[in-house]
Amino acid sequence: MVWVILLVFALTGFTVMYLKKFVKPYLGEEWWVDMVYYILILPFYNLLLLFYGFIFGQFKYFWAFEQRFFKRMFGKGK
């Protein structure tokens, strides 16, 4: 199970970085463009994480992971 979870994280990260080379040329070369990209890619990354988790049969784990992540990020509940 652990290797599947690590595989899902790896595939998600690889996919986001792969897509960056197609999106980045349209945005420009300034340093702040990278910051904006990483902020805006966060929701897409989370959706990809759930998608790959579903594909590999670990949706329940990643759904709980996302819930904990957003509770920590936005401070809602404990």
N, C-alpha and C positions, 0 to 999 in steps of 0.2 A: 504494500500500500504506500509506503513512504516513497519508493522510487516513482510511482505513478504521480504522486503529488509534486515531486521535484520535476518530473517530466512536463507536467502541466505548466508550472511556473516557467520552465525553460522555453517551452513552445510559445507561451504568451509573450515573454520578453523578446524572443527572436522575431515574432510576428510584428511587434510594435517597432522594433529597430529596422526591420526589412521595409516596412511601410514608410518609414521616415525618409528613406532615400527617394521616394516618389513625391512626397509632400513638401519636403524641404526646399527644392528648387523654386517653388512657387512663392515661398515666404520671404526669402532673402537670406543674407549672410550675417546680419547683425547679431550680437550676443543676446540681446533681449528677445529675439525671435525664438531662440532655443528655449528660453525660460517660458515663454508663452506656449510653445509647443508642448512642453512637458506638463504644464498645468492643464491644457486642453485635452491631452491624450489620456489623462487619468480615467475619465468615465469609459472611454473606449477600451482601455486596458482591463478595467473591471468586468466589462461585458465579455471580452475575450477570455478572461479567466473563467468565468461561468460557462462559456461555450465549450472551452477545452475540458473543463471539469465534467460537463455533461457527456461529452464524447467518450471520455475515459472512465465513466461510471463513478465519478467522485463529486457530483453536483451538490449533494447534501453537505459535504465537508466545505466546499468552496462557498456555498451560500452562507453557512455559519461564519466562515472567515470574513466574507464581505460585510456581514452584519456587525461583527466585532470591529472591523476596520472603520466603518462609518460611525459607530458609536464613539470610538476613540477620537476620530477626526472632528466630529461635531459636538462631542461632549454630551450626548443624550443618553442618560441612564448609566448604569454600571453593570 
